[in-house]
Amino acid sequence: MRLIASLALMLSASFATAQSISTSQGRVAVDAMAEGLKKPWSFGFLPSGDVLITERDGVMKRLDSAGKVHRVSGVPKVVAQGQGGLLDVLVPRDFAQTRQIFLTLAHKQSGGAGTAVARARLSEDGGRLSNVRVIFEITRGSSGGRHFGSRLVEGRDGTLYVTVGDRGDRPSAQDLGRHNGSVLRITKSGQVASGNPFVGRAGAEPEIWSYGHRNPQGMAMDLSGGLWAVEHGAKGGDEVNRVRKGANFGWPVISYGEHYSGGKIGEGTSKSGMEQPAYYWDPSIAPSGMMIYSGKMWPNWRGHIFIGSLKFDYISRMSGNTLKEREKIKSNRTKRVRDVREAPDGSIWFLSEDRGALYRMRPSG
C-alpha cells in the first residue's frame, strides 16, 4: 500500500506535464516523471515507491515520491564505451528483507570489456550503494563497444536470467565455450544455477541457458512463467523469441535479415535444430526493453507484450497465439524508447533515451 500511495503522490505532481494520446483502449495520459537524464538505460521500482534509474555513463539516480531526482553514490566503475556502460537494474522480490539490488555493466577485462553482473546493498535512505561486488562476468573480454545485451530477469525460483550479446564476434554465438550470444542462468551469488542444460558437457560454459542470440536487449517473464527475449538483428531480422532451455536460436547461421553491406547472412532463414522466432521485423525497429502486461489498469491488454523501438520511436504492442504487432503507441515522448516496465499499480512506464526522460502511461481523465 505504501508503494501505491507513493505512486499516487507522484501522479498528482505530474498532471501539469501530462500529454494525452490515443490508443486502442482510448485516450491515455503520458506523464513526465523525471527529466534531464543522460543516456538513461533502465529503471526499477522500490517498495518505498521510489524508482532507481541507470544512466549508461555510470550514474545511478533515484526518483523519490515527491518527484525529485537524487544521485546515488557507490556505483561500480564501468567501461562507458559505445553501447557499454551501466546498463540494467533489477530490484528482486526479496529486496525489503535484503536491500540488495543487481546491476549489469560493461566491466573492464583483459582484452577489453565484457558483460558483468554486480550485486550491491542500497542504504536505508536510498542514497548510496555498499558491499558492491561483481558476482559474474563473461569469459574472454573483447574490444569494441557493441552488443553487450545486458537485461536481467528474476526467475520464479529466484535465479537470475542474464542476456549477453555476441560482442560483434558473430561465430561466438554458436560456441558453447563462450558466453557471448546467450541467455545465462545464475544464482544470486553468481554461481551456476541447478538444472542448467549444459552442465557437465565438455567445453561448454555451464551458465548458458540458451544460445545463438545476436544482441538481446529486452527480456521478460510472461504470466505463466515463460521467458521471452527480444533482440537486434542486423539489417532486418529483429526477433522476439520464446526462450527455452538448451535451445539454439540460430545466429549467425540463420537470420531473416542481411548484413549492413547487403550480403547474405549464413545459410538462410531456417535450419534443422535451430529455433524460429515467434515474430520478426523487417525492416528493423531496433528493439530495446520488454514488458508483459498483467492487465491491472487495462484488462484487454492482459498478457500482451510491450517493446520499445529505438529506431522508429514507438512502443510496440504485440499479442496472439501467432504473435503479431497489434499497435504502435507513439507520441513525441516515445523518442528512442530504451526500457518499458509495469509499475505495481498497473501503469506503464518507459524511458526515452533521446528526450532524457522517464514517462508514465495511465488512463486519461
C-alpha positions in Angstrom: 0.0 0.0 0.0 2.9 2.3 0.8 4.2 1.9 -2.8 0.9 2.6 -4.4 0.3 5.6 -2.2 3.7 7.0 -3.2 2.9 6.4 -6.9 -0.4 8.3 -6.4 1.6 11.2 -4.9 3.8 11.2 -8.0 0.7 11.1 -10.2 -0.8 14.2 -8.6 2.5 16.1 -9.0 2.8 15.2 -12.7 -0.6 16.4 -14.0 0.9 19.6 -15.2 3.2 17.8 -17.6 0.7 15.2 -18.8 0.1 14.6 -22.5 -3.0 12.8 -23.9 -2.6 10.3 -26.7 -4.9 7.9 -28.5 -4.6 4.1 -28.1 -6.8 1.0 -28.8 -8.0 1.4 -25.2 -9.0 5.0 -25.6 -7.1 8.1 -24.5 -4.2 7.7 -22.1 -2.2 10.3 -20.3 1.6 10.3 -20.6 3.1 12.0 -17.6 6.7 13.2 -17.3 8.0 11.7 -14.1 11.7 12.6 -14.4 13.6 14.7 -16.9 17.2 15.8 -17.5 18.5 12.3 -17.6 21.6 11.5 -19.7 21.7 8.3 -21.7 19.1 6.5 -19.5 19.1 2.7 -19.9 16.9 1.1 -17.3 14.8 1.6 -14.1 13.3 -0.4 -11.3 10.6 0.2 -8.6 11.5 0.1 -4.9 8.9 -1.0 -2.3 9.0 2.6 -0.9 7.6 4.0 -4.2 11.0 5.4 -5.2 12.4 4.5 -8.6 16.1 3.7 -9.4 17.3 4.8 -12.9 20.6 3.9 -14.6 22.5 6.1 -17.0 24.9 4.5 -19.4 27.9 6.7 -18.5 28.0 5.1 -15.0 25.5 7.1 -13.0 22.5 5.9 -10.9 19.7 8.2 -9.9 16.7 7.8 -7.6 13.3 9.4 -8.2 11.5 10.0 -4.9 7.8 10.2 -4.3 7.8 14.0 -4.5 9.2 13.8 -8.0 12.7 14.9 -7.1 15.8 13.1 -8.6 18.8 12.3 -6.4 22.2 10.8 -7.4 23.1 7.5 -5.8 26.7 7.1 -4.8 28.9 4.0 -4.7 28.1 2.8 -8.2 30.7 0.4 -9.6 33.1 1.5 -12.3 32.0 0.8 -15.8 33.5 0.8 -19.3 31.4 3.6 -20.9 32.2 2.9 -24.5 29.8 2.6 -27.4 26.8 0.6 -26.2 28.6 -0.3 -23.0 28.4 1.2 -19.5 26.0 1.0 -16.6 23.0 -0.9 -18.0 20.2 -2.9 -16.3 19.0 -2.7 -12.8 16.9 -5.4 -11.0 15.1 -4.9 -7.7 14.4 -8.5 -6.6 11.3 -9.7 -4.8 13.2 -10.1 -1.5 14.5 -6.5 -1.6 12.6 -5.5 1.5 14.4 -8.1 3.6 17.9 -7.8 2.0 18.1 -4.3 0.4 20.1 -6.0 -2.3 19.9 -4.9 -5.9 21.5 -6.3 -9.1 23.1 -4.4 -11.9 24.6 -5.3 -15.3 27.5 -3.4 -16.7 30.3 -3.4 -19.2 33.2 -4.5 -17.0 36.9 -4.0 -17.7 38.6 -7.2 -18.6 41.9 -8.3 -20.2 41.5 -7.6 -23.9 38.7 -5.0 -23.4 35.4 -5.4 -21.7 32.6 -7.9 -21.1 29.1 -8.1 -19.7 29.1 -8.5 -15.9 26.5 -8.7 -13.1 27.1 -6.9 -9.8 25.3 -7.1 -6.5 25.0 -4.2 -4.1 23.2 -3.1 -1.0 21.1 0.1 -1.1 21.2 2.3 2.0 18.1 2.8 4.0 17.8 6.4 2.8 18.4 5.3 -0.9 21.4 7.5 -1.3 24.3 5.1 -1.7 25.4 1.6 -2.6 27.6 -0.5 -0.4 29.0 -4.0 -0.4 29.3 -3.8 -4.2 30.6 -7.0 -5.8 30.9 -8.3 -9.3 29.3 -11.8 -8.9 29.7 -12.9 -12.5 31.4 -11.8 -15.7 31.6 -13.4 -19.1 34.7 -15.2 -20.2 37.3 -13.6 -22.5 36.8 -9.9 -22.7 36.9 -8.3 -26.2 37.5 -4.9 -27.7 34.8 -2.7 -29.2 31.6 -1.2 -27.8 28.9 -3.4 -29.4 26.4 -6.0 -28.3 26.6 -6.3 -24.5 23.0 -7.4 -24.3 22.5 -7.0 -20.5 18.9 -7.5 -19.5 18.2 -9.1 -16.1 15.1 -11.1 -15.1 14.4 -12.8 -11.8 13.0 -16.3 -12.3 10.2 -17.7 -10.2 12.7 -19.8 -8.4 14.9 -16.8 -7.5 17.6 -17.4 -10.1 18.8 -14.7 -12.4 18.5 -14.7 -16.2 21.0 -12.5 -18.0 21.2 -11.7 -21.7 24.6 -11.4 -23.4 25.2 -10.1 -26.9 27.7 -11.6 -29.3 30.0 -8.6 -28.7 30.3 -8.2 -32.5 32.0 -11.6 -32.8 29.3 -13.4 -34.8 30.7 -17.0 -34.7 31.0 -16.9 -30.9 27.2 -17.1 -30.6 27.4 -20.7 -31.7 30.3 -21.6 -29.4 29.2 -23.1 -26.1 32.7 -22.5 -24.8 31.9 -18.7 -24.8 29.2 -16.8 -23.0 28.7 -14.5 -26.0 25.3 -14.5 -27.7 23.5 -16.3 -25.0 20.9 -16.1 -22.2 22.6 -17.2 -18.9 21.0 -18.5 -15.7 22.9 -18.0 -12.4 22.1 -17.8 -8.7 22.1 -14.6 -6.8 25.6 -15.3 -5.6 26.8 -15.7 -9.3 27.1 -19.4 -9.2 25.8 -21.9 -11.9 22.1 -22.5 -11.3 20.9 -26.0 -10.7 19.3 -27.6 -13.8 21.2 -25.7 -16.5 21.3 -27.7 -19.7 25.0 -27.7 -20.4 26.3 -28.5 -17.0 28.8 -31.4 -17.4 29.2 -31.0 -21.2 32.9 -30.9 -22.1 34.0 -27.4 -23.2 30.6 -25.8 -22.5 30.1 -22.8 -20.2 27.7 -24.1 -17.6 25.8 -20.8 -17.1 24.3 -20.9 -20.6 20.6 -21.5 -20.8 20.1 -20.8 -24.5 22.4 -19.6 -27.3 22.6 -18.4 -30.9 21.4 -14.9 -29.9 22.8 -11.7 -31.6 22.1 -8.9 -29.1 19.1 -9.4 -26.8 18.3 -6.0 -25.1 14.9 -6.9 -23.8 13.7 -9.8 -21.7 10.6 -10.5 -19.6 8.6 -13.3 -18.0 5.0 -13.9 -19.1 2.1 -14.5 -16.8 2.6 -18.3 -16.9 6.3 -18.1 -16.1 7.6 -18.4 -19.6 10.7 -16.5 -20.6 10.8 -14.2 -23.6 13.5 -12.1 -25.2 13.7 -9.5 -28.0 16.9 -9.0 -29.9 18.5 -6.8 -32.5 19.0 -8.3 -35.9 21.4 -6.9 -38.4 19.8 -5.1 -41.4 16.3 -6.6 -40.8 15.6 -9.6 -38.7 14.9 -8.2 -35.2 13.4 -11.1 -33.3 11.0 -11.9 -30.5 11.9 -15.3 -29.1 10.3 -17.6 -26.6 13.4 -18.7 -24.7 13.6 -22.4 -24.0 16.2 -24.4 -22.0 19.1 -25.5 -24.2 17.6 -24.0 -27.4 19.8 -22.7 -30.3 18.3 -19.5 -31.8 20.5 -19.7 -34.9 22.6 -16.6 -35.1 24.6 -16.2 -37.3 23.7 -19.4 -39.2 20.1 -18.3 -39.8 18.5 -14.9 -39.9 15.7 -13.0 -41.5 18.0 -10.0 -42.0 21.1 -9.3 -44.1 24.4 -7.8 -43.4 24.6 -4.0 -43.5 26.7 -4.4 -46.7 23.7 -6.1 -48.2 25.3 -9.5 -48.1 23.5 -12.7 -47.1 23.8 -14.0 -43.6 24.7 -17.6 -43.0 22.6 -20.3 -44.6 19.2 -18.7 -44.9 16.2 -18.4 -42.7 15.9 -21.9 -41.3 17.9 -25.0 -40.3 17.2 -28.2 -38.5 17.9 -27.9 -34.8 17.6 -24.1 -34.8 14.6 -22.2 -33.4 12.4 -19.9 -35.4 11.4 -16.6 -33.9 7.9 -16.0 -32.6 8.0 -12.8 -34.6 10.5 -10.8 -36.6 10.6 -7.3 -38.0 11.9 -6.4 -41.5 12.9 -3.5 -41.6 14.4 -3.5 -38.1 12.9 -1.4 -35.4 15.9 -1.6 -33.1 14.1 -3.1 -30.1 15.1 -2.4 -26.5 13.2 -3.0 -23.3 10.3 -5.5 -23.0 7.4 -5.9 -20.6 4.5 -8.4 -20.5 1.4 -6.8 -19.0 -0.7 -8.0 -16.1 -3.9 -6.3 -17.2 -4.3 -4.4 -14.0 -5.3 -1.0 -15.5 -6.2 -2.1 -19.0 -7.7 -5.7 -18.7 -7.9 -6.0 -22.5 -4.1 -5.8 -22.7 -3.6 -8.7 -20.2 -0.7 -10.9 -21.4 0.3 -8.5 -24.2 3.9 -7.8 -24.9 5.2 -4.2 -25.0 8.6 -3.4 -26.6 10.3 -0.1 -27.2 11.6 0.9 -30.6 14.9 2.9 -30.7 14.7 3.4 -34.4 11.1 4.4 -35.1 10.2 6.0 -31.8 7.2 4.0 -30.6 6.1 1.2 -28.2 5.1 -1.9 -30.0 2.1 -3.8 -28.5 2.0 -7.5 -29.5 -0.3 -10.4 -28.8 -1.8 -13.6 -30.2 -1.1 -17.3 -30.3 0.6 -16.4 -33.6 2.4 -13.3 -32.3 1.6 -10.1 -34.2 2.2 -6.5 -33.8 -1.2 -5.1 -33.0 -0.5 -1.4 -32.3 2.2 1.3 -32.3 1.8 3.6 -29.4 3.5 6.8 -30.5 3.9 10.4 -29.5 6.6 13.0 -29.3 7.6 11.4 -26.0 8.3 8.0 -27.3 11.7 9.0 -28.8 14.2 6.1 -28.7 12.3 4.0 -26.1 15.1 2.2 -24.2 13.0 0.5 -21.4 9.4 -0.4 -20.7 8.1 -1.6 -17.3 4.8 -2.1 -15.5 4.5 -0.3 -12.1 2.9 -2.0 -9.1 -0.3 -0.1 -9.7 -0.6 -1.3 -13.3 0.5 1.9 -15.0 3.1 1.6 -17.8 6.4 3.4 -17.5 9.0 3.9 -20.2 12.4 5.6 -20.7 13.0 7.9 -23.7 16.7 8.0 -24.4 16.5 10.9 -26.8 14.3 13.0 -24.5 16.3 12.0 -21.4 13.1 11.4 -19.5 11.1 8.8 -17.7 7.4 8.7 -18.5 4.2 7.0 -17.2 1.1 6.0 -19.1 -2.2 5.9 -17.3 -5.9 6.1 -18.2 -6.8 9.7 -19.1 -9.1 11.7 -17.0 
